[in-house]
Amino acid sequence: MPVSISPCLWKHGKRWAYSVTFDEALAELHEYTIPVHQELGVPGHVEVVVGHMGTERRVGSSSYNGYHRAAALLSPPNHAPR
């Protein structure tokens, strides 16, 4: 059976598209970033580690964890990011 493949057209006659990707579905992403995307109409998608849904972070070497460790070292007491 022959197969025919043709590209689809972008919405509104656009010649290209972009998408912002977030590699980890964090609570902060939903709380802060997605509303900004919605307000500005910027498309994007989130990659979710399904096995980690509903649990504390278990991705010890991620840059996000590194950011929080560094921020805790640089922040005054009781002002570290949550």
A tleap script that builds the chain and sets N, CA, C and O, in Angstrom:
source leaprc.protein.ff14SB
mol = sequence {
  NMET PRO VAL SER ILE SER PRO CYS LEU TRP
  LYS HIE GLY LYS ARG TRP ALA TYR SER VAL
  THR PHE ASP GLU ALA LEU ALA GLU LEU HIE
  GLU TYR THR ILE PRO VAL HIE GLN GLU LEU
  GLY VAL PRO GLY HIE VAL GLU VAL VAL VAL
  GLY HIE MET GLY THR GLU ARG ARG VAL GLY
  SER SER SER TYR ASN GLY TYR HIE ARG ALA
  ALA ALA LEU LEU SER PRO PRO ASN HIE ALA
  PRO CARG
}
set mol.1.N position { 0.841 -1.162 0.000 }
set mol.1.CA position { 0.000 0.000 0.000 }
set mol.1.C position { 0.901 1.243 0.000 }
set mol.1.O position { 1.712 1.413 0.910 }
set mol.2.N position { 0.767 2.113 -1.010 }
set mol.2.CA position { 1.590 3.323 -1.053 }
set mol.2.C position { 1.177 4.314 0.042 }
set mol.2.O position { 0.009 4.401 0.419 }
set mol.3.N position { 2.160 5.045 0.532 }
set mol.3.CA position { 1.920 6.043 1.566 }
set mol.3.C position { 2.315 7.400 1.016 }
set mol.3.O position { 3.379 7.552 0.416 }
set mol.4.N position { 1.463 8.372 1.221 }
set mol.4.CA position { 1.754 9.741 0.787 }
set mol.4.C position { 1.911 10.622 2.016 }
set mol.4.O position { 1.032 10.665 2.877 }
set mol.5.N position { 3.020 11.314 2.092 }
set mol.5.CA position { 3.286 12.196 3.220 }
set mol.5.C position { 3.394 13.624 2.698 }
set mol.5.O position { 4.108 13.892 1.731 }
set mol.6.N position { 2.687 14.521 3.338 }
set mol.6.CA position { 2.802 15.935 2.966 }
set mol.6.C position { 2.794 16.771 4.240 }
set mol.6.O position { 2.092 16.446 5.197 }
set mol.7.N position { 3.574 17.847 4.248 }
set mol.7.CA position { 3.608 18.680 5.454 }
set mol.7.C position { 2.291 19.415 5.645 }
set mol.7.O position { 1.615 19.772 4.680 }
set mol.8.N position { 1.944 19.631 6.887 }
set mol.8.CA position { 0.732 20.405 7.172 }
set mol.8.C position { 1.091 21.887 7.209 }
set mol.8.O position { 2.249 22.249 7.414 }
set mol.9.N position { 0.113 22.717 7.014 }
set mol.9.CA position { 0.334 24.153 7.041 }
set mol.9.C position { 0.217 24.666 8.468 }
set mol.9.O position { -0.570 24.146 9.259 }
set mol.10.N position { 1.004 25.688 8.795 }
set mol.10.CA position { 0.921 26.311 10.100 }
set mol.10.C position { -0.319 27.175 10.169 }
set mol.10.O position { -0.822 27.637 9.145 }
set mol.11.N position { -0.806 27.392 11.363 }
set mol.11.CA position { -1.980 28.244 11.565 }
set mol.11.C position { -1.732 29.657 11.041 }
set mol.11.O position { -0.607 30.156 11.085 }
set mol.12.N position { -2.764 30.281 10.559 }
set mol.12.CA position { -2.753 31.677 10.132 }
set mol.12.C position { -1.734 31.946 9.015 }
set mol.12.O position { -1.262 33.075 8.881 }
set mol.13.N position { -1.390 30.944 8.222 }
set mol.13.CA position { -0.480 31.127 7.098 }
set mol.13.C position { 0.965 31.378 7.473 }
set mol.13.O position { 1.745 31.824 6.632 }
set mol.14.N position { 1.342 31.107 8.700 }
set mol.14.CA position { 2.729 31.324 9.143 }
set mol.14.C position { 3.676 30.390 8.417 }
set mol.14.O position { 3.292 29.292 8.014 }
set mol.15.N position { 4.915 30.830 8.251 }
set mol.15.CA position { 5.916 30.026 7.552 }
set mol.15.C position { 6.770 29.196 8.512 }
set mol.15.O position { 7.469 28.282 8.075 }
set mol.16.N position { 6.726 29.497 9.797 }
set mol.16.CA position { 7.484 28.747 10.798 }
set mol.16.C position { 6.752 28.830 12.135 }
set mol.16.O position { 5.811 29.607 12.299 }
set mol.17.N position { 7.197 28.027 13.071 }
set mol.17.CA position { 6.597 28.021 14.404 }
set mol.17.C position { 7.689 27.787 15.433 }
set mol.17.O position { 8.769 27.302 15.096 }
set mol.18.N position { 7.420 28.120 16.652 }
set mol.18.CA position { 8.346 27.871 17.740 }
set mol.18.C position { 7.574 27.310 18.919 }
set mol.18.O position { 6.354 27.451 19.010 }
set mol.19.N position { 8.300 26.679 19.810 }
set mol.19.CA position { 7.698 26.154 21.022 }
set mol.19.C position { 8.763 26.154 22.102 }
set mol.19.O position { 9.898 25.748 21.853 }
set mol.20.N position { 8.417 26.600 23.284 }
set mol.20.CA position { 9.327 26.588 24.415 }
set mol.20.C position { 9.109 25.277 25.160 }
set mol.20.O position { 7.974 24.907 25.459 }
set mol.21.N position { 10.196 24.583 25.455 }
set mol.21.CA position { 10.110 23.291 26.124 }
set mol.21.C position { 10.641 23.396 27.553 }
set mol.21.O position { 11.696 23.982 27.792 }
set mol.22.N position { 9.909 22.831 28.481 }
set mol.22.CA position { 10.355 22.718 29.866 }
set mol.22.C position { 10.503 21.232 30.155 }
set mol.22.O position { 9.561 20.459 29.985 }
set mol.23.N position { 11.693 20.841 30.593 }
set mol.23.CA position { 11.989 19.422 30.750 }
set mol.23.C position { 11.458 18.808 32.034 }
set mol.23.O position { 11.463 17.585 32.169 }
set mol.24.N position { 11.012 19.598 32.957 }
set mol.24.CA position { 10.528 19.042 34.209 }
set mol.24.C position { 9.228 19.742 34.598 }
set mol.24.O position { 9.152 20.970 34.589 }
set mol.25.N position { 8.236 18.976 34.931 }
set mol.25.CA position { 6.926 19.537 35.306 }
set mol.25.C position { 6.942 19.859 36.792 }
set mol.25.O position { 6.559 19.032 37.619 }
set mol.26.N position { 7.381 21.047 37.120 }
set mol.26.CA position { 7.498 21.456 38.516 }
set mol.26.C position { 6.290 22.286 38.932 }
set mol.26.O position { 5.655 22.934 38.100 }
set mol.27.N position { 5.982 22.262 40.207 }
set mol.27.CA position { 4.866 23.065 40.710 }
set mol.27.C position { 5.091 24.540 40.394 }
set mol.27.O position { 4.144 25.248 40.052 }
set mol.28.N position { 6.343 25.016 40.506 }
set mol.28.CA position { 6.647 26.412 40.214 }
set mol.28.C position { 6.374 26.748 38.751 }
set mol.28.O position { 5.967 27.867 38.437 }
set mol.29.N position { 6.590 25.810 37.876 }
set mol.29.CA position { 6.321 26.023 36.453 }
set mol.29.C position { 4.839 26.309 36.242 }
set mol.29.O position { 4.469 27.239 35.525 }
set mol.30.N position { 4.015 25.512 36.864 }
set mol.30.CA position { 2.571 25.705 36.733 }
set mol.30.C position { 2.132 27.003 37.393 }
set mol.30.O position { 1.246 27.695 36.890 }
set mol.31.N position { 2.751 27.330 38.511 }
set mol.31.CA position { 2.340 28.507 39.279 }
set mol.31.C position { 2.786 29.820 38.632 }
set mol.31.O position { 2.039 30.798 38.648 }
set mol.32.N position { 4.007 29.853 38.059 }
set mol.32.CA position { 4.561 31.118 37.578 }
set mol.32.C position { 4.690 31.207 36.053 }
set mol.32.O position { 4.341 32.233 35.469 }
set mol.33.N position { 5.174 30.171 35.415 }
set mol.33.CA position { 5.529 30.260 34.005 }
set mol.33.C position { 4.341 30.104 33.073 }
set mol.33.O position { 4.185 30.891 32.140 }
set mol.34.N position { 3.512 29.117 33.303 }
set mol.34.CA position { 2.388 28.865 32.390 }
set mol.34.C position { 1.457 30.073 32.307 }
set mol.34.O position { 1.008 30.398 31.207 }
set mol.35.N position { 1.142 30.757 33.415 }
set mol.35.CA position { 0.299 31.954 33.277 }
set mol.35.C position { 0.912 33.027 32.376 }
set mol.35.O position { 0.188 33.712 31.654 }
set mol.36.N position { 2.237 33.180 32.411 }
set mol.36.CA position { 2.897 34.161 31.539 }
set mol.36.C position { 2.766 33.732 30.082 }
set mol.36.O position { 2.492 34.554 29.208 }
set mol.37.N position { 2.961 32.451 29.827 }
set mol.37.CA position { 2.795 31.934 28.461 }
set mol.37.C position { 1.378 32.183 27.968 }
set mol.37.O position { 1.176 32.609 26.831 }
set mol.38.N position { 0.406 31.920 28.816 }
set mol.38.CA position { -0.992 32.129 28.423 }
set mol.38.C position { -1.266 33.600 28.155 }
set mol.38.O position { -1.931 33.938 27.176 }
set mol.39.N position { -0.767 34.467 29.006 }
set mol.39.CA position { -0.993 35.899 28.843 }
set mol.39.C position { -0.391 36.415 27.538 }
set mol.39.O position { -1.002 37.235 26.852 }
set mol.40.N position { 0.812 35.935 27.192 }
set mol.40.CA position { 1.508 36.407 26.003 }
set mol.40.C position { 1.185 35.592 24.751 }
set mol.40.O position { 1.575 35.976 23.649 }
set mol.41.N position { 0.481 34.477 24.909 }
set mol.41.CA position { 0.152 33.643 23.764 }
set mol.41.C position { 1.345 32.880 23.212 }
set mol.41.O position { 1.393 32.581 22.019 }
set mol.42.N position { 2.304 32.564 24.067 }
set mol.42.CA position { 3.509 31.841 23.651 }
set mol.42.C position { 3.262 30.345 23.799 }
set mol.42.O position { 2.936 29.880 24.891 }
set mol.43.N position { 3.414 29.582 22.712 }
set mol.43.CA position { 3.204 28.137 22.834 }
set mol.43.C position { 4.353 27.466 23.568 }
set mol.43.O position { 5.457 28.005 23.640 }
set mol.44.N position { 4.089 26.311 24.101 }
set mol.44.CA position { 5.118 25.552 24.782 }
set mol.44.C position { 4.577 24.213 25.218 }
set mol.44.O position { 3.383 23.938 25.101 }
set mol.45.N position { 5.465 23.389 25.720 }
set mol.45.CA position { 5.021 22.115 26.269 }
set mol.45.C position { 5.944 21.702 27.404 }
set mol.45.O position { 7.078 22.169 27.509 }
set mol.46.N position { 5.438 20.825 28.240 }
set mol.46.CA position { 6.149 20.380 29.432 }
set mol.46.C position { 6.395 18.890 29.329 }
set mol.46.O position { 5.492 18.123 28.996 }
set mol.47.N position { 7.627 18.482 29.617 }
set mol.47.CA position { 7.971 17.067 29.688 }
set mol.47.C position { 7.766 16.610 31.126 }
set mol.47.O position { 8.271 17.243 32.054 }
set mol.48.N position { 7.039 15.531 31.320 }
set mol.48.CA position { 6.725 15.048 32.659 }
set mol.48.C position { 7.319 13.663 32.865 }
set mol.48.O position { 7.160 12.783 32.020 }
set mol.49.N position { 8.003 13.469 33.987 }
set mol.49.CA position { 8.457 12.142 34.393 }
set mol.49.C position { 7.297 11.524 35.155 }
set mol.49.O position { 7.098 11.805 36.337 }
set mol.50.N position { 6.537 10.686 34.476 }
set mol.50.CA position { 5.289 10.167 35.037 }
set mol.50.C position { 5.505 9.467 36.376 }
set mol.50.O position { 4.672 9.589 37.274 }
set mol.51.N position { 6.583 8.755 36.519 }
set mol.51.CA position { 6.845 8.044 37.767 }
set mol.51.C position { 7.085 8.967 38.956 }
set mol.51.O position { 7.064 8.517 40.101 }
set mol.52.N position { 7.313 10.261 38.694 }
set mol.52.CA position { 7.569 11.208 39.776 }
set mol.52.C position { 6.353 12.057 40.118 }
set mol.52.O position { 6.405 12.859 41.050 }
set mol.53.N position { 5.274 11.894 39.388 }
set mol.53.CA position { 4.081 12.705 39.648 }
set mol.53.C position { 3.544 12.439 41.048 }
set mol.53.O position { 3.401 11.288 41.460 }
set mol.54.N position { 3.247 13.517 41.778 }
set mol.54.CA position { 2.691 13.392 43.117 }
set mol.54.C position { 3.702 13.042 44.185 }
set mol.54.O position { 3.321 12.699 45.304 }
set mol.55.N position { 4.995 13.122 43.862 }
set mol.55.CA position { 6.033 12.800 44.841 }
set mol.55.C position { 7.008 13.964 44.938 }
set mol.55.O position { 6.983 14.876 44.113 }
set mol.56.N position { 7.860 13.927 45.943 }
set mol.56.CA position { 8.946 14.901 46.052 }
set mol.56.C position { 9.947 14.624 44.937 }
set mol.56.O position { 10.037 13.505 44.430 }
set mol.57.N position { 10.697 15.655 44.563 }
set mol.57.CA position { 11.699 15.503 43.495 }
set mol.57.C position { 12.707 14.419 43.845 }
set mol.57.O position { 13.213 14.360 44.966 }
set mol.58.N position { 12.990 13.564 42.871 }
set mol.58.CA position { 13.999 12.528 43.048 }
set mol.58.C position { 15.000 12.569 41.904 }
set mol.58.O position { 15.550 11.536 41.520 }
set mol.59.N position { 15.237 13.744 41.362 }
set mol.59.CA position { 16.186 13.907 40.258 }
set mol.59.C position { 17.351 14.711 40.836 }
set mol.59.O position { 17.462 15.915 40.604 }
set mol.60.N position { 18.208 14.037 41.582 }
set mol.60.CA position { 19.234 14.706 42.376 }
set mol.60.C position { 20.229 15.550 41.625 }
set mol.60.O position { 20.727 16.533 42.173 }
set mol.61.N position { 20.542 15.206 40.386 }
set mol.61.CA position { 21.584 15.944 39.674 }
set mol.61.C position { 21.034 16.993 38.718 }
set mol.61.O position { 21.776 17.481 37.865 }
set mol.62.N position { 19.776 17.350 38.829 }
set mol.62.CA position { 19.204 18.322 37.889 }
set mol.62.C position { 19.705 19.724 38.178 }
set mol.62.O position { 20.093 20.030 39.305 }
set mol.63.N position { 19.698 20.573 37.166 }
set mol.63.CA position { 20.126 21.952 37.345 }
set mol.63.C position { 19.181 22.694 38.290 }
set mol.63.O position { 19.597 23.622 38.984 }
set mol.64.N position { 17.916 22.290 38.315 }
set mol.64.CA position { 16.944 22.925 39.213 }
set mol.64.C position { 17.357 22.701 40.667 }
set mol.64.O position { 17.342 23.636 41.468 }
set mol.65.N position { 17.727 21.462 41.008 }
set mol.65.CA position { 18.181 21.187 42.370 }
set mol.65.C position { 19.461 21.958 42.668 }
set mol.65.O position { 19.630 22.477 43.772 }
set mol.66.N position { 20.364 22.038 41.691 }
set mol.66.CA position { 21.609 22.784 41.872 }
set mol.66.C position { 21.340 24.253 42.126 }
set mol.66.O position { 22.009 24.875 42.951 }
set mol.67.N position { 20.372 24.810 41.429 }
set mol.67.CA position { 19.993 26.211 41.641 }
set mol.67.C position { 19.537 26.419 43.080 }
set mol.67.O position { 19.955 27.378 43.728 }
set mol.68.N position { 18.695 25.542 43.579 }
set mol.68.CA position { 18.191 25.695 44.944 }
set mol.68.C position { 19.305 25.520 45.981 }
set mol.68.O position { 19.308 26.206 47.003 }
set mol.69.N position { 20.250 24.611 45.727 }
set mol.69.CA position { 21.370 24.460 46.661 }
set mol.69.C position { 22.226 25.725 46.667 }
set mol.69.O position { 22.623 26.196 47.732 }
set mol.70.N position { 22.516 26.282 45.483 }
set mol.70.CA position { 23.326 27.496 45.389 }
set mol.70.C position { 22.591 28.678 46.008 }
set mol.70.O position { 23.198 29.471 46.727 }
set mol.71.N position { 21.304 28.807 45.743 }
set mol.71.CA position { 20.528 29.922 46.296 }
set mol.71.C position { 20.489 29.852 47.812 }
set mol.71.O position { 20.535 30.881 48.485 }
set mol.72.N position { 20.403 28.644 48.354 }
set mol.72.CA position { 20.367 28.487 49.814 }
set mol.72.C position { 21.693 28.940 50.431 }
set mol.72.O position { 21.713 29.486 51.535 }
set mol.73.N position { 22.805 28.711 49.713 }
set mol.73.CA position { 24.111 29.138 50.217 }
set mol.73.C position { 24.270 30.651 50.157 }
set mol.73.O position { 24.935 31.239 51.010 }
set mol.74.N position { 23.665 31.287 49.156 }
set mol.74.CA position { 23.835 32.730 48.946 }
set mol.74.C position { 22.784 33.576 49.632 }
set mol.74.O position { 22.979 34.778 49.807 }
set mol.75.N position { 21.683 32.977 50.022 }
set mol.75.CA position { 20.579 33.734 50.611 }
set mol.75.C position { 20.794 33.934 52.108 }
set mol.75.O position { 21.376 33.087 52.785 }
set mol.76.N position { 20.311 35.077 52.615 }
set mol.76.CA position { 20.351 35.261 54.075 }
set mol.76.C position { 19.500 34.190 54.751 }
set mol.76.O position { 18.613 33.624 54.112 }
set mol.77.N position { 19.745 33.902 56.007 }
set mol.77.CA position { 18.931 32.905 56.709 }
set mol.77.C position { 17.434 33.235 56.594 }
set mol.77.O position { 17.035 34.399 56.625 }
set mol.78.N position { 16.639 32.201 56.464 }
set mol.78.CA position { 15.181 32.306 56.358 }
set mol.78.C position { 14.690 32.969 55.065 }
set mol.78.O position { 13.513 33.313 54.958 }
set mol.79.N position { 15.577 33.149 54.090 }
set mol.79.CA position { 15.165 33.731 52.820 }
set mol.79.C position { 15.489 32.826 51.640 }
set mol.79.O position { 15.431 33.265 50.491 }
set mol.80.N position { 15.824 31.587 51.904 }
set mol.80.CA position { 16.139 30.661 50.822 }
set mol.80.C position { 14.877 30.355 50.039 }
set mol.80.O position { 13.783 30.341 50.603 }
set mol.81.N position { 15.021 30.104 48.708 }
set mol.81.CA position { 13.833 29.733 47.925 }
set mol.81.C position { 13.196 28.477 48.472 }
set mol.81.O position { 13.866 27.632 49.066 }
set mol.82.N position { 11.909 28.361 48.268 }
set mol.82.CA position { 11.221 27.173 48.763 }
set mol.82.C position { 11.497 25.976 47.910 }
set mol.82.O position { 10.991 24.889 48.190 }
savepdb mol mol.pdb
quit
